[in-house]
Amino acid sequence: MRDLRTAPAVPRPLSLPPPSPAGAAPRSGRRWALPLLVSVLLGQMAFAMVTTAVRQTPTIDEPVYVGAAVEYTHEHRLRHNPEHPPLGKLVIGAGVALADPRVDPSFTGDQGDEGRHLLYETGNDPWRLMLWARLPVIALTLLFGLVVFAFASELAGTAGALAALALYCFSPDVIAHGSLATLDVPAAGFVLTSAWLLWRARRGPRLYVPLAGVALGAALATKMSTLPVAPVLMALAAVSVWRSSAAGRGRNLGRAAAGAGVVALAAVAVVWVTYLMVDPRLRWTPEQHVPTVRGLRGLLVETLPFPEAYRDGMRIQFGLENRPWQGFLFGRLYSGSLWYYLPAALLVKTPLGMLALWIAGAVAVVAVRRLRPAAPCVLAAPAVLLAAAMQGARDLGTRYAVFLPLFLAVAAGCVLVARPRWVSVAVGALVAFVAVGSLRAYPYYLPYSNEAFGGPGRTRESLHDSNVDWGQDLGRLAERLRERYPGERVWLVYKGSGVPSFYGIRSRDPRGVPAGDVRGVLAVSDSAAAKATGRLAELIGGSRPVDDVGHSITIYRR
């Protein structure tokens, strides 16, 4: 007979609403009220992302991913963009395939030129093609919202799940990057899904441990920056299997080790399958320089059980880390990286109410006894990923920490486990504050900053690159020039991947002529202005700002 004194407790939802009396009217109302609220939250997020995606021109990274996606799906070869594994680009490619683009298989340029050639030189409509490329990422972002809701529901009940989902759906960073054909949100969402499945594995390890490994593999097959979280999730798998087992101690240890191994094997299998989906013969001849990596990094690359293309991609990533990047923080231009850059940038880019709930949620998950078993699943993965990202050489945006709004939304929902009424009122007020701030930012989510730093119109004073101006407003600039400055001479310093002439912008680069000859309208991307030196700094200093386009491009009068 089973010894009930040593049997592990089965995890249950930690806070559930009281059931309605049988036959009572409120009970039938709740059946549709909860799906309706979830649908409204996700619906407004979908509206924000789709309408934002329709208006934005290609950001700096998107043409590279779209070009690689077309190469994968049409030519079935691994050639460009090896520094990122194929899965995220295959997701993007699913949308691109539906757009049925014209493809030039004879093109031989590099990965940046390939995307621009596809968008602007082969007879395709870049507006239509980019929308189709973005739609699968938008769909994934919405699905990850359901993961946030489900995870928080198991920990904090319905009210906590709704609060968590609201924070996720109104997060400016998630909306901004979830509406682009990029890899940051998909990778973060797969990591969250793996952590949630490992929490559920305490009740059903045979089902959820392998699924968690598949989700981890999807993350690793989307971005290599998720590699540091693999040991964490393997350890969580071991703990979940240990907690679910009623066998003896020695047998428990064996099962725990087996659980970690299943996660690892499933993850490795997903990575291999992803590469085989692109090219079953795994042909790989790098088109770009692959640096030699020595020391511990080199040993890591050599020992990973992944395809050679993956390992070469890691070598390229390590090579990028050795480059002398420039950063911009609180008005200061610097070379290299700052260890505190990401926390500082998050302080600027995260709604104030969300920051408060993140902190309160993290404290609640650790301090409340009923929540404490879930703390490793909720907090360990983002903590490790944030620590790894803070060591990176590229201070280019909070997108490198976009996993935080996903995990910490779940933690924030756990605040409602506390019983005092004032806690519910405070959480409701803070969520409403976040929602109002997010709605006011529409449709300029990429340059969002919170009220303490002046809002989207002043983000350029504190940050640059994908925090503010990632090349997304070239189309809006064309409209503004036609409406307010028709017939005027235009000088343009644009930092992005779009082609100004395609949008009807007839301009010259002012940096190649004497400053005295630059007269008329001067349009400068705010990322370029943040790092302006020499001639460009002289031109901006001698000009008067007269207009703002999307909070990412400033128009000056000379």
Buried (B, 14 or more C-beta within 10 A) or exposed (E): EEEEEEEEEEBEEBBEEEEEEEEEEEEEEBEEEBEEBBEEBBEBBBEBBBEBBBBBBBBBBBBBBBBBBBBBBBEEBBBBBBBBBBBBBBBBBBBBBEBEBEBBEEBEEEBBBBBBBBBBBBEBEBBEBBBBBBBBBBBBBBEBBBBBBBBBBBBBBBBBBBBBBBBBBBBBBBBBBBBBBBBBBBBBBBBBBBBBBBBBBBBEBEEBBBBBBBBBBBBBBBBBBBBBBBEBBBBBBBBBBBBBBEEEEEEBBBBBBBBBBBBBBBBBBBBBEBBEBBBEEEEBEBBBEBEEBEEEBBEBBEEBEBBEBBBBBBBBBBBBBEEEBBBBBEEEEEEEBBEEBBEBBBBBBBBBBBBBBBBBBBEBBEEBEEBEBBBBBBBBBBBBBBEBBBEBBBBBBBBBBBBBBBBBBBBBBBBBBBEEEEBBEBBBEBBEBBBEBBEEBBBBBBBBBBEEBBBBEBBBBBBBBBBBBBBBBBBBBBBBBEEEBEEEBBBBBBBBBBBBEBBEBEBEEBBEEEBEEBEBBBBBBBBBBBBBEEBBEBBBEEBEEEBBBBBBBBBBBB
